[in-house]
């Protein structure tokens, strides 16, 4: 048997979040309780409809990719 293979990650930023026609997955309440901003360790705002987690103190938005918050500073977007 061959191992299951995954398609390479799309570096364009397209195709992230929920697939078209399917609502984004909700984050588990337990995960929301323990997640913190990787920069300031502060509280986060969860915008699941927008597939984002935000730190208002640092003015950064982190994407939610297929139900998983991507909490990497290198991939965060500044909030205008």
PADOVEX-843073 format. One record per residue (C-alpha): residue number from 1; residue in one letter; x, y, z. Coordinates in steps of 0.001 Angstrom, whole numbers. Example, Ala and Ser with C-alpha at 12.3 -4.5 7.8 and 13.67 -1.06 7.14 Angstrom:
// PADOVEX-843073
   fidren   vexpa        c1        c2        c3
        1       A     12300     -4500      7800
        2       S     13670     -1060      7140
This chain:
// PADOVEX-843073
   fidren   vexpa        c1        c2        c3
        1       X         0         0         0
        2       X      1208      3467      -773
        3       X       915      6274      1779
        4       X     -1680      8917      1175
        5       X      -173     12013      -444
        6       X     -1238     15607        -3
        7       X     -1137     18271     -2667
        8       X      1612     20864     -2218
        9       X       657     23996      -307
       10       X      -553     26893     -2411
       11       X      1753     29836     -1766
       12       X      -452     32318     -3619
       13       X     -2797     32742      -663
       14       X     -5762     31582     -2734
       15       X     -7798     28565     -1784
       16       X     -7351     29066      1936
       17       X    -10157     28874      4436
       18       X    -13334     26943      3706
       19       X    -13844     25519       223
       20       X    -16391     27380     -1934
       21       X    -19953     26510     -1048
       22       X    -19026     25134      2386
       23       X    -19176     27210      5581
       24       X    -15929     27559      7580
       25       X    -15418     25101     10429
       26       X    -15925     26439     13912
       27       X    -13043     26443     16349
       28       X    -13327     24238     19424
       29       X    -14148     26207     22589
       30       X    -11188     24535     24340
       31       X     -8843     25860     21649
       32       X    -10248     29382     21965
       33       X     -9571     29305     25711
       34       X     -5872     28476     25371
       35       X     -4882     30378     22210
       36       X     -2946     33619     22672
       37       X     -1227     36078     20368
       38       X      2254     34778     19511
       39       X      3700     38288     19754
       40       X      2196     39820     22916
       41       X       602     36703     24481
       42       X     -2625     38708     24746
       43       X     -6258     37888     24105
       44       X     -7591     37219     20634
       45       X    -10769     38062     18754
       46       X    -12196     35151     16758
       47       X    -13858     36031     13449
       48       X    -14738     32598     12175
       49       X    -17099     33890      9465
       50       X    -14093     35748      8016
       51       X    -11698     32829      8702
       52       X     -9541     35067     10899
       53       X     -8187     35332     14405
       54       X     -7201     38877     15394
       55       X     -5003     40449     18024
       56       X     -6299     43977     18417
       57       X     -3362     45000     20639
       58       X      -781     44073     17961
       59       X     -3134     44907     15066
       60       X     -2478     41523     13417
       61       X     -4842     39068     11690
       62       X     -4064     35354     11474
       63       X     -5907     33179      8955
       64       X     -7915     30088      9821
       65       X     -7014     27406      7292
       66       X     -9423     24448      7128
       67       X    -10471     24968     10750
       68       X     -6902     25442     12044
       69       X     -5645     28885     13134
       70       X     -2255     29631     11552
       71       X      -577     31532     14394
       72       X      2706     32328     12639
       73       X      3974     35903     12828
       74       X      5516     35597      9366
       75       X      2091     34868      7885
       76       X        58     37414      9873
       77       X     -1505     40357      8065
       78       X     -1566     43854      9546
       79       X     -5019     45153     10421
       80       X     -5524     48593      8821
